[in-house]
């Protein structure tokens, strides 16, 4: 039946809202919140410019890996599971930044 996945009904509005929240989480926090706080994080942790650049590069590497995985035609399992897993990983690593005390 169209609009059914995993036993739950998802109409166009629910699908759009889910996509909006996923993008807000992945792009909004990962890109537009993380980037401006990097200088403050580096200063508070006493990171050199090179170390801060390494942290920024790791962030961008995550974007590249995610884009390459998303473009893979045959991922094992469902794309929904991959999306939810990636969102959970992004939330976990973003939250873990608060506990970091060094590079």
DRENPAMI-941974 format. One record per residue (C-alpha): x, y, z; residue in three letters; residue number from 0. Coordinates in nm, 3 decimals, padded with zeros to 5 digits. Layout:
<vopas>
+---------+---------+---------+---------+-----+
:      c1 :      c2 :      c3 : residuo : num :
+---------+---------+---------+---------+-----+
:       X :       Y :       Z :     ala : NUM :
...
+---------+---------+---------+---------+-----+
</vopas>
This chain:
<vopas>
+---------+---------+---------+---------+-----+
:      c1 :      c2 :      c3 : residuo : num :
+---------+---------+---------+---------+-----+
:  00.000 :  00.000 :  00.000 :     unk :   0 :
:  00.146 :  00.343 : -00.088 :     unk :   1 :
:  00.253 :  00.545 :  00.212 :     unk :   2 :
:  00.305 :  00.237 :  00.432 :     unk :   3 :
:  00.644 :  00.146 :  00.568 :     unk :   4 :
:  00.715 : -00.062 :  00.873 :     unk :   5 :
:  00.347 : -00.079 :  00.960 :     unk :   6 :
:  00.307 :  00.297 :  01.002 :     unk :   7 :
:  00.111 :  00.522 :  00.765 :     unk :   8 :
:  00.310 :  00.810 :  00.628 :     unk :   9 :
:  00.130 :  01.070 :  00.424 :     unk :  10 :
:  00.296 :  01.345 :  00.222 :     unk :  11 :
:  00.295 :  01.583 :  00.519 :     unk :  12 :
:  00.456 :  01.326 :  00.749 :     unk :  13 :
:  00.716 :  01.243 :  00.488 :     unk :  14 :
:  00.795 :  01.612 :  00.434 :     unk :  15 :
:  00.819 :  01.674 :  00.808 :     unk :  16 :
:  01.051 :  01.376 :  00.851 :     unk :  17 :
:  01.272 :  01.501 :  00.570 :     unk :  18 :
:  01.276 :  01.851 :  00.718 :     unk :  19 :
:  01.381 :  01.720 :  01.059 :     unk :  20 :
:  01.648 :  01.496 :  00.909 :     unk :  21 :
:  01.796 :  01.784 :  00.709 :     unk :  22 :
:  01.775 :  02.022 :  01.004 :     unk :  23 :
:  01.965 :  01.769 :  01.214 :     unk :  24 :
:  02.227 :  01.667 :  00.960 :     unk :  25 :
:  02.288 :  01.993 :  00.779 :     unk :  26 :
:  02.167 :  02.252 :  01.029 :     unk :  27 :
:  02.361 :  02.126 :  01.327 :     unk :  28 :
:  02.649 :  01.954 :  01.151 :     unk :  29 :
:  02.723 :  02.241 :  00.916 :     unk :  30 :
:  02.574 :  02.567 :  01.035 :     unk :  31 :
:  02.616 :  02.523 :  01.410 :     unk :  32 :
:  02.938 :  02.325 :  01.422 :     unk :  33 :
:  03.142 :  02.552 :  01.195 :     unk :  34 :
:  03.088 :  02.877 :  01.391 :     unk :  35 :
:  03.165 :  02.712 :  01.727 :     unk :  36 :
:  03.489 :  02.549 :  01.608 :     unk :  37 :
:  03.709 :  02.855 :  01.689 :     unk :  38 :
:  03.568 :  02.871 :  02.042 :     unk :  39 :
:  03.611 :  02.497 :  02.087 :     unk :  40 :
:  03.971 :  02.519 :  01.965 :     unk :  41 :
:  04.045 :  02.809 :  02.198 :     unk :  42 :
:  03.887 :  02.641 :  02.502 :     unk :  43 :
:  04.075 :  02.316 :  02.434 :     unk :  44 :
:  04.400 :  02.495 :  02.353 :     unk :  45 :
:  04.420 :  02.346 :  02.004 :     unk :  46 :
:  04.669 :  02.474 :  01.750 :     unk :  47 :
:  04.544 :  02.592 :  01.413 :     unk :  48 :
:  04.667 :  02.266 :  01.263 :     unk :  49 :
:  04.475 :  02.059 :  01.518 :     unk :  50 :
:  04.161 :  02.267 :  01.462 :     unk :  51 :
:  04.206 :  02.213 :  01.088 :     unk :  52 :
:  04.228 :  01.839 :  01.150 :     unk :  53 :
:  03.899 :  01.848 :  01.341 :     unk :  54 :
:  03.735 :  02.050 :  01.060 :     unk :  55 :
:  03.875 :  01.808 :  00.801 :     unk :  56 :
:  03.729 :  01.513 :  00.992 :     unk :  57 :
:  03.390 :  01.686 :  00.984 :     unk :  58 :
:  03.412 :  01.734 :  00.607 :     unk :  59 :
:  03.535 :  01.376 :  00.561 :     unk :  60 :
:  03.214 :  01.264 :  00.731 :     unk :  61 :
:  03.014 :  01.461 :  00.474 :     unk :  62 :
:  03.209 :  01.296 :  00.190 :     unk :  63 :
:  03.164 :  00.946 :  00.329 :     unk :  64 :
:  02.793 :  01.007 :  00.380 :     unk :  65 :
:  02.752 :  01.138 :  00.027 :     unk :  66 :
:  02.937 :  00.842 : -00.122 :     unk :  67 :
:  02.729 :  00.595 :  00.079 :     unk :  68 :
:  02.407 :  00.771 : -00.020 :     unk :  69 :
:  02.508 :  00.743 : -00.386 :     unk :  70 :
:  02.584 :  00.371 : -00.358 :     unk :  71 :
:  02.320 :  00.190 : -00.564 :     unk :  72 :
:  02.312 : -00.128 : -00.354 :     unk :  73 :
:  02.338 : -00.077 :  00.021 :     unk :  74 :
:  02.262 : -00.379 :  00.237 :     unk :  75 :
:  01.937 : -00.330 :  00.426 :     unk :  76 :
:  01.690 : -00.048 :  00.377 :     unk :  77 :
:  01.776 :  00.312 :  00.300 :     unk :  78 :
:  01.550 :  00.412 :  00.589 :     unk :  79 :
:  01.765 :  00.210 :  00.831 :     unk :  80 :
:  02.080 :  00.372 :  00.691 :     unk :  81 :
:  01.926 :  00.719 :  00.729 :     unk :  82 :
:  01.817 :  00.657 :  01.086 :     unk :  83 :
:  02.155 :  00.506 :  01.171 :     unk :  84 :
:  02.338 :  00.802 :  01.022 :     unk :  85 :
:  02.115 :  01.047 :  01.209 :     unk :  86 :
:  02.176 :  00.859 :  01.535 :     unk :  87 :
:  02.552 :  00.856 :  01.473 :     unk :  88 :
:  02.547 :  01.229 :  01.396 :     unk :  89 :
:  02.354 :  01.301 :  01.715 :     unk :  90 :
:  02.586 :  01.083 :  01.923 :     unk :  91 :
:  02.906 :  01.238 :  01.787 :     unk :  92 :
:  02.768 :  01.591 :  01.817 :     unk :  93 :
:  02.671 :  01.521 :  02.178 :     unk :  94 :
:  03.011 :  01.365 :  02.248 :     unk :  95 :
:  03.178 :  01.697 :  02.156 :     unk :  96 :
:  03.060 :  01.827 :  02.494 :     unk :  97 :
:  03.269 :  01.569 :  02.679 :     unk :  98 :
:  03.588 :  01.620 :  02.480 :     unk :  99 :
:  03.877 :  01.759 :  02.685 :     unk : 100 :
:  04.150 :  01.722 :  02.421 :     unk : 101 :
:  04.200 :  01.646 :  02.054 :     unk : 102 :
+---------+---------+---------+---------+-----+
</vopas>
